[in-house]
Amino acid sequence: MSVDSLARGENRPAPSDSLDISVSGAAVDVSALLLNSAGRVRSDADLVFFNNPVGPGVTYGSSGIRVDTRAVPRDVDIVAVTASLDGSGPTTFGGLEPTISIGPDLSFRMSGLTSETAVVCVEIYRRGDAWKVRAVGQGFDDGLAGIATNFGITVDDEPALATTPAPTPTPTVVSTTAAPPPVPTQGALAVRSELFAPTHAEVQGVGIQKQGSKMARVAMNGEIMARSGSMVAYQGDLKFEAQGSGGIGNMIRRTVTGEGVPLMKVSGRGDLFLANAAQDVHIIDLDGSDGLTINGANVLAFDSSLSYRIGRVQGAAASSNAGLFNCIFTGQGRIAITTDGQPVVLNVDQPTFADPQAAVAWSSSLQTSVKSNDQLNFGTLIGRSTGERFTLQFSGQGFVVVQPSEQPPGGFVGGTGGGQQAGVGGALGGLLGR
């Protein structure tokens, strides 16, 4: 039986309800954390390791971690499987390339590690009523203690937790009633503010995450693609490179259509914070089974494992002001999008219609057409209109994300983009104005 290899950041459906996860190629201690939707443990019992070998749906053994997704509680969304060096070999993962086996069918070879002493290997995460596997391969320089702290556990004796000798102190979860952390000082005066409340603290996790409602945080250990000019802050050693619109073909199409994403490639190690005009941020995971069609103006960042092209919306004639061009993303990975306000996600199981200016994104497998709502008569010739002249129609099986705004930047009909972007030839001409 052949084994499928996962790339870093890649997602796959879980091959079975019961998963045996092991690590080979390095002398490590394997552990697992049960995390809620915020990426935090619920209690100290949610760290399953050599001193706490049994958790709900998760068990620790000498060969690794077993996850029975049927027994995982409903308030647990992620089981993060980690590995930390056991002290009998190298002091860091630098030069090591451990292989993670997820049952007999999937594997993930972690490469590019340097000073880490503990890593998050894979995540088993809930997606609706199903479970999926994500290859992570990112870590920490302070052992299992660093991982535990990152996911909401306070460690009493860090060296003992990072190695196997007994006795190891039991981790305790940070209480919401605990004393507040020390506040920064300015000179001899303490600085106090509601800004230092936990709600404003940096979120944890790997890859692209939501930082509040209007910002994204990316835990970098590699590279991602982001909207040019969207960086608001970063920590660590990061490099920024302008990338145009995603290839010469897309660059040419963007010149004609006005659609596309002005991109920059961000690479290195650190934490990157992204935002775009204080718009709401949302995270979408693509598993490769369907693509995502999205307005270029609403793309914030995406994993470099995804690819995209610029294509015409089906049923939208180029000779009319409804000539629509959008970005079509395919592959496996995560994408952060923005909306002007809190959107609604419509499940398309019957004919569905949306204003072209409000439809932000939809499943690429949906069939689309443009419906004209105003009949050509004397009234329309003298300027009388319903204000809803064109409507996008969706059919098939999938979803449509609709924002509560009909005025994207630059307008829609006869866009305000430069050169050939404006006018009938590029209905979305000014969509990238922000």
Beta strands, then each sheet from edge to edge (+ up, - down):
strand 1: 4-6
strand 2: 11-13
strand 3: 18-24
strand 4: 28-35
strand 5: 47-48
strand 6: 54-55
strand 7: 58-61
strand 8: 64-68
strand 9: 78-85
strand 10: 99-102
strand 11: 106-109
strand 12: 118-127
strand 13: 130-140
strand 14: 153-154
strand 15: 172-173
strand 16: 185-186
strand 17: 189-190
strand 18: 207-210
strand 19: 216-227
strand 20: 231-244
strand 21: 263-274
strand 22: 280-287
strand 23: 292-294
strand 24: 299-303
strand 25: 307-312
strand 26: 325-330
strand 27: 332-339
strand 28: 344-348
strand 29: 352-354
strand 30: 359-363
strand 31: 367-372
strand 32: 390-395
strand 33: 398-402
sheet 1: 1+ 11+ 10- 3+ 8- 7+ 6-
sheet 2: 2+ 13- 12+ 9- 4+ 5-
sheet 3: 14+ 15-
sheet 4: 16+ 17-
sheet 5: 18+ 19- 21+ 20-
sheet 6: 18+ 19- 24+ 27- 22+
sheet 7: 25+ 26- 23+ 30- 33+ 28-
sheet 8: 29+ 32- 31+
end
